């Protein structure tokens, strides 16, 4: 069902989510990381990287 590529992409997604939430909680509200970079990063991971990790076909499924 899931290939090693799926698990690597999902692990990368979890790592980027953790980094995004850490940036979101750092510094004052007017900080560039907590105000613009972290929300864009979190939306990108939730909307792009996690669906890619789920929908990517493995090598064995491509041959069928």
Secondary structure, DSSP 8 states (H G I E B T S, - for coil): ---HHHHHHHHHHHHHHHHHHHHHHSS-TT-HIIIIIHHHHHHHIIIIIHHHHHH---HHHHH-
